Amino acid sequence: MQRAFFLKDSSYNGLFFTAVRTTGVFCMPSCPSRRPNAENIEFFPSAREALAAGYRPCKRCSPMQANGAPPDWTRPLFQLAEDASVRRIREEDIRRLGIDPVRARRYFMQNYGMTFQSYCRAQRMAGALESIRNGVMLDDVIGESGYESHSGFRDAFRRVFGDPPVRTRSNDCVLATWTETPLGPMVAGANRDGVCLLEFTDRRKLETQFLTTRKRFRCTVVPGTNEHLEQLKDELPRYFAAQLTRFTVPLVYPGTPFEERVWNELLKIPYGDTRSYEEIAAAVGAAGASRAVGAANGRNRISIVIPCHRVINKSGLLSGYGGGVWRKRILLESEKARTPIERGAVA
């Protein structure tokens, strides 16, 4: 890692991050900044861990984008995953692309929480669910998915979605996709009814949010997209450019009755305005329950769109934002002044 960092080797972008103790920032291996002394650097496997250690993203190389913009060496992998003629991906298939299977596994585990082969299977199964819901005959779906037998397909389907194919015509799954933003990459999820997840990929409790999403909707989360995610990808850039002040994408956010009352109240806070935890508590009929409001804020699974960043302390101080207080400050300042948020903005 040290050699790659001092050689500014971009092929290692996304695989690790280098933090500089003397400046308090962390960078991608290819960062053009001047190199510090070796004794002043330390390495982290993810941007999330670097942030947790107290480092800020570098303004020059924007390391928060590393996971949102896959490095060039991964392009053949994504092309292979999207090739409908490819059924089962083996390690020799990856080697033919000139890529080490271990490197591919590490990258997909870091960025997607699954191996490359699992990513490919999840993509195919998501397509299979969509075909079944659209009325395609099961025999045709099995053939398109690359399985030679009904039993093999049913077993694989059950492992991914929990129900056999004959019971899924009315079922749904949460499709997840990754998108870049000026404040770092985000993961978004949606089912057929609307967006149900939007989080920064470096959030400490991202895994918890995924688990909660699966439990709330009683289904799995798989890579993919739908019309709601495409609408969100259209609206998010306009929000960050200060051109959109109200999201119109459909939302789905089941929770406890109290959580839902809090989240509904958050949606009423106007763009550029703020509310205190005490004011939200009073508005939902729970005066004095500001701590409970704070806890509900922290469990909001749709950041920015459900604007939990607009809730602040009564004193005006900023605290308690899952994406980091520095992001909360930038979001509030941008909304108040109606100015675009620049890519790579930091505290």
C-alpha positions in Angstrom: 0.0 0.0 0.0 2.8 2.4 0.8 4.5 1.7 -2.5 1.2 2.2 -4.4 0.6 5.5 -2.6 4.1 6.9 -3.2 3.9 5.9 -6.9 0.3 7.4 -7.1 -1.0 4.2 -8.6 -4.6 4.8 -9.6 -5.2 1.1 -10.1 -5.5 0.8 -6.3 -8.2 3.5 -6.0 -11.0 2.1 -3.9 -9.0 -0.7 -2.5 -7.6 1.3 0.4 -7.3 4.8 1.7 -4.2 6.7 3.0 -4.6 9.1 5.9 -2.1 11.8 6.7 -1.7 12.5 10.4 -0.1 16.0 10.0 -3.0 17.3 7.9 -5.9 15.3 9.2 -7.1 14.3 5.7 -7.3 11.0 3.9 -6.7 10.4 0.2 -7.0 7.9 -2.6 -3.7 6.2 -3.7 -3.6 8.4 -6.9 -4.0 11.7 -5.1 -1.8 14.4 -6.8 -1.0 16.1 -3.5 2.6 16.2 -2.3 3.6 13.1 -0.4 4.2 13.3 3.3 6.9 11.4 5.2 6.1 7.7 5.6 5.9 7.9 9.4 3.0 10.4 9.1 0.6 8.1 7.2 -1.7 5.2 8.0 -3.9 3.1 5.9 -7.6 2.2 6.1 -9.6 -0.4 4.1 -12.6 1.9 3.6 -13.5 5.6 3.7 -15.9 4.8 6.5 -13.1 3.7 8.8 -11.0 6.7 7.9 -13.9 9.0 8.8 -14.5 7.1 12.0 -10.8 7.7 13.0 -11.4 11.5 12.7 -9.9 12.2 9.2 -11.6 14.4 6.6 -11.8 13.7 2.8 -9.1 15.4 0.7 -10.4 18.2 -1.5 -8.0 17.4 -4.4 -8.7 13.7 -5.0 -12.3 13.5 -3.5 -11.8 10.0 -1.9 -15.5 9.8 -1.1 -16.1 9.2 -4.8 -14.0 6.1 -4.9 -16.8 3.7 -4.2 -19.4 5.6 -6.3 -17.2 5.7 -9.4 -15.7 2.2 -10.0 -12.1 2.2 -11.1 -11.4 1.5 -14.8 -10.1 -2.1 -14.1 -13.6 -3.2 -12.9 -15.4 -2.3 -16.2 -14.9 -5.7 -17.7 -16.4 -7.3 -14.6 -19.6 -5.2 -14.9 -19.8 -6.0 -18.6 -19.5 -9.7 -17.8 -22.2 -9.4 -15.2 -24.5 -7.7 -17.6 -23.9 -10.2 -20.5 -27.1 -12.2 -20.7 -25.3 -15.0 -22.5 -23.1 -15.7 -19.4 -24.7 -18.1 -16.9 -22.2 -19.2 -14.3 -19.2 -17.1 -13.6 -16.0 -19.0 -12.7 -12.6 -17.9 -11.6 -11.1 -18.7 -14.9 -13.6 -16.4 -16.6 -12.3 -13.6 -14.4 -8.7 -14.4 -15.1 -9.4 -14.2 -18.8 -10.2 -10.6 -18.3 -6.7 -10.1 -16.8 -8.1 -9.6 -13.3 -7.1 -11.5 -10.2 -10.2 -13.2 -8.7 -9.1 -12.3 -5.2 -8.9 -8.7 -6.2 -12.4 -8.8 -7.7 -13.7 -10.5 -4.6 -12.2 -7.9 -2.3 -13.5 -5.0 -4.3 -17.1 -6.3 -4.5 -17.1 -7.3 -0.8 -15.9 -3.8 0.1 -18.3 -1.9 -2.1 -21.3 -4.2 -2.4 -21.1 -6.6 0.6 -21.0 -9.7 -1.7 -18.6 -11.6 -3.9 -18.6 -10.9 -7.7 -20.2 -14.2 -8.3 -23.0 -13.4 -5.8 -23.5 -10.1 -7.5 -24.0 -11.8 -10.8 -26.4 -14.3 -9.3 -28.4 -11.6 -7.6 -28.7 -9.6 -10.8 -30.0 -12.7 -12.7 -32.4 -13.5 -9.9 -33.7 -9.9 -9.8 -34.4 -10.2 -13.5 -36.1 -13.6 -12.9 -38.4 -12.1 -10.3 -39.4 -9.3 -12.7 -40.1 -11.8 -15.4 -42.3 -13.9 -13.1 -44.2 -10.9 -12.0 -44.8 -9.9 -15.6 -46.4 -13.3 -16.3 -43.5 -15.0 -18.1 -43.8 -18.8 -18.0 -41.6 -20.5 -15.4 -39.9 -22.7 -18.0 -38.9 -19.7 -20.0 -37.6 -17.9 -16.9 -35.5 -21.0 -15.9 -34.0 -21.1 -19.3 -33.2 -17.4 -19.3 -31.6 -17.7 -15.9 -29.2 -20.4 -17.0 -30.4 -23.3 -14.8 -30.8 -26.7 -16.3 -33.4 -28.0 -13.9 -36.5 -26.7 -12.1 -35.2 -27.9 -8.7 -31.9 -26.1 -9.1 -33.6 -22.9 -10.0 -36.2 -23.2 -7.2 -33.4 -23.8 -4.6 -31.4 -20.8 -5.8 -34.5 -18.6 -6.0 -35.5 -19.5 -2.4 -32.0 -18.7 -1.1 -32.2 -15.2 -2.6 -35.9 -14.3 -2.2 -37.2 -16.6 0.5 -40.2 -17.9 -1.4 -40.5 -20.4 -4.2 -41.2 -18.9 -7.7 -44.9 -19.9 -7.7 -45.6 -17.6 -4.7 -43.8 -14.5 -5.9 -46.1 -13.1 -8.6 -47.4 -10.7 -5.9 -44.1 -10.4 -4.0 -41.5 -7.8 -4.3 -37.8 -7.2 -3.6 -35.8 -4.1 -2.8 -33.5 -3.1 -5.7 -30.3 -1.3 -4.7 -28.1 0.9 -6.8 -25.1 3.2 -6.1 -24.9 6.8 -7.1 -22.3 9.6 -6.9 -23.0 12.9 -5.1 -20.9 15.9 -4.3 -20.7 14.7 -0.7 -19.7 11.1 -1.5 -21.3 8.0 -2.9 -24.7 6.9 -1.7 -26.6 3.7 -1.9 -30.3 3.9 -2.8 -33.0 1.2 -2.6 -36.6 1.0 -3.9 -39.3 -1.5 -4.3 -42.2 -1.3 -6.7 -44.0 1.3 -4.5 -41.2 3.8 -4.0 -37.8 4.6 -2.6 -37.2 3.0 0.8 -33.4 3.6 1.3 -30.9 6.3 0.7 -27.7 6.4 2.7 -24.1 7.5 2.4 -22.0 4.4 1.8 -19.5 5.3 4.6 -22.2 5.5 7.3 -21.3 3.3 10.3 -24.7 1.8 10.6 -25.3 1.1 6.9 -25.3 -2.6 7.5 -28.0 -2.1 10.2 -30.1 -0.1 7.8 -29.9 -2.9 5.2 -30.9 -5.4 7.8 -33.8 -3.2 8.9 -34.9 -2.8 5.3 -35.0 -6.5 4.8 -37.0 -7.0 8.0 -39.5 -4.2 7.4 -40.2 -5.3 3.8 -39.8 -9.0 4.5 -37.7 -9.4 1.3 -34.1 -9.4 0.2 -32.1 -6.5 -1.2 -30.5 -7.2 -4.6 -28.6 -5.0 -7.2 -30.9 -3.4 -9.8 -32.9 -0.4 -10.6 -36.5 0.6 -11.4 -38.4 3.8 -12.3 -38.3 5.1 -8.8 -34.5 4.9 -8.5 -34.2 6.4 -12.0 -36.4 9.3 -10.8 -34.3 9.7 -7.7 -31.1 9.8 -9.8 -32.6 12.6 -11.8 -33.8 14.6 -8.7 -30.7 14.2 -6.5 -28.3 16.1 -8.8 -30.8 18.9 -9.2 -31.1 19.1 -5.4 -27.3 19.4 -4.9 -27.2 22.0 -7.7 -29.8 24.1 -5.7 -32.3 23.7 -8.6 -34.8 21.5 -6.7 -36.3 22.3 -3.3 -38.9 19.5 -3.1 -38.5 15.9 -4.0 -41.5 14.2 -5.8 -40.2 10.7 -6.0 -42.5 8.2 -4.2 -41.4 7.1 -0.7 -42.0 4.1 1.4 -40.9 4.2 5.0 -42.6 1.8 7.4 -41.6 2.1 11.0 -43.2 2.2 14.5 -46.2 4.6 14.8 -44.0 7.1 16.6 -41.2 6.9 14.0 -43.7 7.4 11.2 -45.1 10.5 12.9 -41.6 12.0 13.3 -40.7 11.2 9.7 -43.9 12.7 8.4 -43.2 15.8 10.4 -39.7 16.0 8.9 -41.2 16.1 5.4 -43.0 19.3 6.4 -39.8 21.3 7.2 -39.4 23.7 4.3 -36.2 23.8 2.2 -33.7 26.2 3.8 -35.4 26.1 7.2 -34.7 24.1 10.4 -36.6 22.8 13.5 -35.4 21.8 16.9 -35.9 18.4 18.4 -38.2 20.0 21.0 -40.4 21.5 18.2 -40.7 18.2 16.4 -41.6 16.4 19.7 -44.3 19.0 20.3 -45.6 18.7 16.7 -46.1 14.9 17.0 -47.9 15.2 20.3 -45.0 14.1 22.5 -43.8 17.2 24.2 -40.6 16.6 26.2 -39.6 13.6 24.1 -36.8 15.3 22.3 -34.5 12.3 22.9 -37.0 9.9 21.3 -37.2 12.3 18.4 -33.5 12.2 18.1 -33.5 8.4 18.1 -36.2 8.3 15.4 -34.1 10.8 13.4 -31.2 8.4 13.6 -33.3 5.5 12.3 -34.5 7.5 9.2 -33.5 5.3 6.2 -34.0 7.9 3.5 -31.4 10.6 4.1 -31.8 14.1 2.4 -35.2 13.2 0.9 -36.7 12.8 4.4 -34.7 15.8 5.7 -33.5 14.7 9.1 -30.5 17.0 8.6 -32.9 20.0 9.1 -33.4 19.1 12.8 -30.9 20.9 15.1 -30.4 21.5 18.8 -32.4 24.2 20.5 -29.1 26.1 21.0 -28.5 26.0 17.2 -25.6 23.6 17.5 -25.4 20.8 15.0 -25.2 17.2 16.1 -26.5 13.7 15.6 -26.3 13.1 11.8 -25.6 9.6 10.6 -23.8 10.9 7.5 -21.5 13.1 9.6 -22.0 16.5 11.1 -19.8 18.0 8.4 -22.3 16.9 5.8 -25.2 18.2 7.8 -23.5 21.7 8.0 -22.9 21.7 4.3 -26.4 20.7 3.4 -28.0 23.3 5.7 -25.7 26.1 4.5 -26.3 25.2 0.9 -30.1 25.2 1.4 -30.1 28.5 3.3 -28.1 30.3 0.7 -29.5 28.3 -2.2 -26.1 27.7 -3.6 -24.8 24.5 -5.3 -22.7 22.0 -3.3 -19.3 21.6 -4.9 -18.0 18.1 -5.6 -15.5 17.0 -2.9 -16.8 19.6 -0.3 -15.4 19.0 3.2 -15.7 20.5 6.6 
